[in-house]
Amino acid sequence: KDFKTESLLYKHFITHASLSIVKKLVQYFTCDFCAKKYDSKISLQRHTLFLHNDRMPYICEHCGFTAYHEEPLKEHLAKEHVHCSTYLCYKCGLEFRLVPKL
């Protein structure tokens, strides 16, 4: 029988053997940069493309953190630099650290 993905093959192996034996039979693809493991080569390639490349267009102006998409940068700013954010009042031009103070 042919299996479309490594994970489907893994699930099939479980029906025949103990988990410790299955783990020895299934091939994992390990990221050279962060050691994260994937059960398919394409998953590893996607991970490497999005997380470990030099084309990171979103850069944190406070610490240099880089992200491939805008959302991880927003999450980083909210978690790491909440004290650095300022909000400008469009009526008077004053800056505030918290939106409710406007």
N, C-alpha and C positions, 0 to 999 in steps of 0.2 A: 504494500500500500504506500502511496506517495503522500507526503504531508506538505502543505503549502508554506508553513512557517516552522521555525525551530521550536517555538513555544507549543505548537500543536503536537509535534513529535515528543516533546518533553511530557506533555499531558498523557500521551499514549503510553510512554514508558512507565509512568506511575501506576498504570493498571497492571503491570507485570512485575514490578520490582519495588524494593524499598527505596525511600528517598535518598539515602546515602549512596546507593548504587547508581541511581539516576543522575545525581549530581556529577558523578565521575564520567558518565557517558555523554552528557550534553556539553557542547563546546560553547564557551563564552568569549566575547570579544571585549577586551579591556582597553579603556582610554589611556593613552600614553601620558596625558597631561594630568588627569585627576584620579585615575584608577577605577572609575566607575565601570561596571560591567553591563554588557548588553547581550541578549540572546540572538541577535542577528547583526550581520555586518552593516546593513543599511541603517539600522538604528544607531550604531556607533558613528557612522559617517555623518548622519544628521546631527547628532550631538556635537561632534567635532566642528562641523560647519557653523553651527549657531553659537557655540560657547567658546571655542578656542581658535578664533581667527583674528586677523589684524584689521578686519573691516567692521569695527564696532562704531556705528555712527552716533550713538547716544553716550555722552560723556558727562559725568558729574563735575560741575564747576567747583565743588568744594574739596573733593579728594581724588579725582581722576578715575573713579569707578567707571567701567565701560559696559555697555549692554547692546545687544543686537536689535532689540525692540524697545519701544518707549515704555511699556508697562513695567519691566524690571527696573528701569531707572526711576520711575515714579515710586515703586515700592521701596527702593533703596533710599531715596530722599525722605520718604515718610518715616522710615525706620531709623536711619542713621543721622539725618540732618534736620530734624524737625525744628531744632532750635535756631537753625541758620536761615530758615525761610522767612521772607518778609512779603507783605502784601501792601500794595499801593492803593490808597483811596483815590478813586477816579474823580472825586469832587474837589478835594482840598490838596491832594498830593502828599499827604503824610503817610509814612510807612508804619505798618504794624506787623508783629510777629504772628498774631492769630487773627483769622478772618472775623470772628465775632466782635473784635475790638473796633472794626471799621464803623 
